[in-house]
Amino acid sequence: NDEAEKVYDYILTQNPEFVSAFTNKGFLELQKGHSDKAKEYYEKALSYDPDDRQALMNMAGWYVFNKQYNKTEEYLEMVLKKHPGDAQASDLLQKIKALLSQKSL
């Protein structure tokens, strides 16, 4: 992971708007337990490309990690609006909706 982080940092010095580098750095931060820093990277990625599937999915994952399921649902719906038929997003959205309906009972 340290080596990957160095590569992403280098990429961002060459192209400071490279969405995948921000998305991947966010994922690495989340793995290290740095939730707030991960969210900052995901937000940065989405500021450059609000339609990027992986950045949207990672942000949805961030909300799952932080047990904010209503926001998870919002991001998954954005993924499906921009990428219809995405099986991973559709599956996760069904699970989140089931979880939310159980909580409201």
N, C-alpha and C positions, 0 to 999 in steps of 0.2 A: 504493500500500500504506500509506503514512503516513496518508492521509486515512481509509482504511478502519479503521486501527488507532484513530484518534481517535473514529470512530463507535462502534466496539466498546467502547472505554473509557467513552464517554458512556452507552451502553446499560447497561453494568454498574454505573454509578453510580445509574441509575434502577431497575435490576432485577439485584441482585448474584447471582442464581441463574439467569441466562439462559444456558442450555446452548449455544445456537448461537454466542453471542458468545465464549464460552470456546473452543469448537471452532475457530472461525475465527481467533481470536488465536493459537491453537496452530499452525495452518497457516501464518500469517504468520511466526511465529518460526522454524518449520522452513525456510521459504524463505530466511530471513536466516542460516541455518546455526546457529541456537541450539537445538540438539536437546534439551538438558535442559529448557530453558524451555518448549518445545513440549509435551514430555511432561507437565510440570506442568499446563499448561492442559487437556490432554486428560483427565488424571486428575481435575481439578476438574470438568470437564463431566460425566464419568461418575459422580462422587460425587453429583451432583444428579439425573442420569437415567441409570442403568446400562443402559437399553434403547435409548438414542438411537443410531440407525443410523449417522449421520454421525460421531459421536464414536467409536464402535466401529471404523468403517472408518478413520478418521484414526489411531487408536491402532495398528491393524494396519499401516497405512502407515508409522508411526513405527518399528515393529519391522522392517519390510522395510528401511527406510533404515539401520537399525543392524545389519542382517544377523543378526537374531535370529529365524530363521524358525520355530522351534518355538512361540515366543510369537505370531508372526503367525498361525500355524495356530489357536491357541487363540482369538484374537479373531475370526477369520473364522468359526469354528464358533459362537461366541456370536452373531454377526450372523445366521447362518443359523437358529439356534435361535429367535431372537426375531423374525426377518423371513424366514420360509421362502420359498424361490423367488427370493431376491435374486440376480439374474444376475451382477452385478459381484462380489459376495462369492464366489459359487460358482465363477466363472471363476478368480479369484485363488487360491482355495483349491486348485483342481486344479493350478495352476502351482506353488504352494508344495509340495504333496505330491509332485509330480514332482521338484522340486528336492531335497527331502529324501531321496527314495528314491535319487536319483543319488549323493548324498553318502554314503549308507550302503553303497554298493557297494564 
